[in-house]
Amino acid sequence: MAFDGTWKVDRNDNYDKFMEQMGVNVVKRKLAEHDNLKITIEQNGDKFQIKESSTFRTKDINFTLGVVFDYSLADGTEVSGSWEMEGDMLKGKFTRKDNNKVLTTTRTLVGGELVQMYNYEGVDAKRVFKKQ
Ligand SMILES: CCCCCCCCCCCCCC(=O)O
């Protein structure tokens, strides 16, 4: 389906400020800016299989649209939430387990690139991925 494939991060916008708002320390932020994040997405109906790999880790994630699942961010922060499909956009809403604050994120395809937007406590960021 449309999001299927392997996507490698190409550029970031305001990601450092976003991570700072998330409470990530400066050392981890500097590493995370250049994490070479690669995500492989396979969608079957409302089920998604994601393979995530970066300089920090490799991780397999399976989720169903509209069904809450647990996920740990690369810095160890635990969240719980779900993805929904709205038109051509994947919309995610995840709640941090440590403070109950909400992180929202979207994935869309724009001009052949996968654009992931993030928001946490008023700070937006964007990561743009190119298909491998
Ligand atoms: C401190 C680093 C913040 C990175 C924010 C990542 C937000 C990820 C939202 C949940 C992703 C679930 C798994 C997935 O679909 O790839």
PDBQT file of the ligand as one rigid body, heavy atoms in Angstrom, charges set to zero:
ROOT
HETATM    1  C1  LIG A 201      12.745  11.828  21.856  1.00  0.00    +0.000 C 
HETATM    2  C2  LIG A 201      12.608  11.362  20.447  1.00  0.00    +0.000 C 
HETATM    3  C3  LIG A 201      11.210  11.585  20.008  1.00  0.00    +0.000 C 
HETATM    4  C4  LIG A 201      10.853  10.798  18.808  1.00  0.00    +0.000 C 
HETATM    5  C5  LIG A 201       9.387  10.824  18.597  1.00  0.00    +0.000 C 
HETATM    6  C6  LIG A 201       8.906   9.560  18.005  1.00  0.00    +0.000 C 
HETATM    7  C7  LIG A 201       7.411   9.480  17.974  1.00  0.00    +0.000 C 
HETATM    8  C8  LIG A 201       7.010   8.111  17.619  1.00  0.00    +0.000 C 
HETATM    9  C9  LIG A 201       5.570   7.881  17.765  1.00  0.00    +0.000 C 
HETATM   10  C10 LIG A 201       5.209   6.444  17.823  1.00  0.00    +0.000 C 
HETATM   11  C11 LIG A 201       5.721   5.598  16.705  1.00  0.00    +0.000 C 
HETATM   12  C12 LIG A 201       5.180   4.199  16.771  1.00  0.00    +0.000 C 
HETATM   13  C13 LIG A 201       5.879   3.237  15.898  1.00  0.00    +0.000 C 
HETATM   14  C14 LIG A 201       5.901   3.634  14.465  1.00  0.00    +0.000 C 
HETATM   15  O1  LIG A 201       4.834   3.718  13.839  1.00  0.00    +0.000 OA
HETATM   16  O2  LIG A 201       6.987   3.828  13.925  1.00  0.00    +0.000 OA
ENDROOT
TORSDOF 0
